[in-house]
Amino acid sequence: MTTTTTREPAAPDSRTPGRAARILADRRLPVLVTAGLFLVMYAVGLSRYQNYGFAETQVFLNLFIDNSYLLVAAVGATFVILSGGIDLSVGSVIGFTTMFTA
């Protein structure tokens, strides 16, 4: 006489991921870390260079004015990447243009 033994299928792991695992799996984590580091660097700069006009509005405007070409290049590269193409030559084109015009 033969006996057939059947095993019960193992129950799926019903443990839910811990809080730390959920935080690390969050897609917004890099943005939050970057914003946190920016705030820490701003606080250090503010405390160290407060007497030199570090937090004036004109300082931020000068940063945007001096780096406006990077913003234009980043927007253009974003459109190229989103449209399905990929263009890694933006940095070399900016470098070549800078050296050519200098």
DAZIHU-V316642 format. One record per residue. N is the residue number from 1. RES is the residue in one small letter. PSI is psi in radians with two decimals (none if undefined). D_FIRST is the distance of its C-alpha to the first C-alpha in Angstrom with 1 decimal. Layout:
N,RES,PSI,D_FIRST
N,RES,PSI,D_FIRST
This chain:
1,m,2.33,0.0
2,t,2.46,3.8
3,t,2.37,6.6
4,t,2.22,9.9
5,t,2.31,13.0
6,t,2.40,16.2
7,r,2.53,19.5
8,e,2.39,22.5
9,p,2.51,25.3
10,a,2.42,28.0
11,a,2.43,30.9
12,p,2.67,34.0
13,d,1.97,36.7
14,s,0.10,38.7
15,r,2.38,41.6
16,t,2.60,44.8
17,p,2.58,47.1
18,g,3.03,49.8
19,r,-0.73,53.4
20,a,-0.69,54.4
21,a,-0.66,51.8
22,r,-0.67,53.0
23,i,-0.75,56.6
24,l,-0.44,56.0
25,a,-0.10,54.1
26,d,2.36,57.0
27,r,-0.35,58.9
28,r,-0.04,62.2
29,l,-0.81,62.0
30,p,-0.64,64.1
31,v,-0.73,66.8
32,l,-0.70,66.9
33,v,-0.73,67.1
34,t,-0.77,69.9
35,a,-0.68,71.8
36,g,-0.76,71.4
37,l,-0.66,72.7
38,f,-0.76,75.6
39,l,-0.67,76.5
40,v,-0.78,76.5
41,m,-0.65,78.7
42,y,-0.73,81.0
43,a,-0.70,81.3
44,v,-0.79,82.1
45,g,-0.68,84.7
46,l,-0.73,86.2
47,s,-0.54,86.6
48,r,-0.64,88.0
49,y,0.56,90.3
50,q,-0.64,91.2
51,n,-0.17,95.0
52,y,0.21,94.9
53,g,0.61,93.9
54,f,-0.65,90.2
55,a,0.27,89.1
56,e,2.67,91.8
57,t,-0.63,90.9
58,q,-0.51,92.9
59,v,-0.78,90.6
60,f,-0.69,87.6
61,l,-0.70,89.6
62,n,-0.64,90.8
63,l,-0.76,87.1
64,f,-0.67,86.3
65,i,-0.78,89.5
66,d,-0.45,89.1
67,n,0.40,85.5
68,s,-0.56,85.7
69,y,-0.55,85.1
70,l,-0.64,81.6
71,l,-0.76,80.8
72,v,-0.77,81.9
73,a,-0.67,79.8
74,a,-0.69,76.7
75,v,-0.75,77.0
76,g,-0.76,77.3
77,a,-0.61,74.4
78,t,-0.76,72.3
79,f,-0.67,73.0
80,v,-0.78,72.2
81,i,-0.72,68.9
82,l,-0.49,68.0
83,s,-0.03,68.9
84,g,-0.31,66.3
85,g,2.95,68.5
86,i,2.31,68.7
87,d,1.85,72.0
88,l,0.11,72.1
89,s,0.11,75.7
90,v,-0.77,77.4
91,g,-0.73,78.1
92,s,-0.58,79.6
93,v,-0.73,81.7
94,i,-0.75,83.1
95,g,-0.75,83.8
96,f,-0.76,85.6
97,t,-0.69,87.6
98,t,-0.79,88.6
99,m,-0.61,89.8
100,f,-0.68,91.6
101,t,-0.20,93.5
102,a,none,94.3
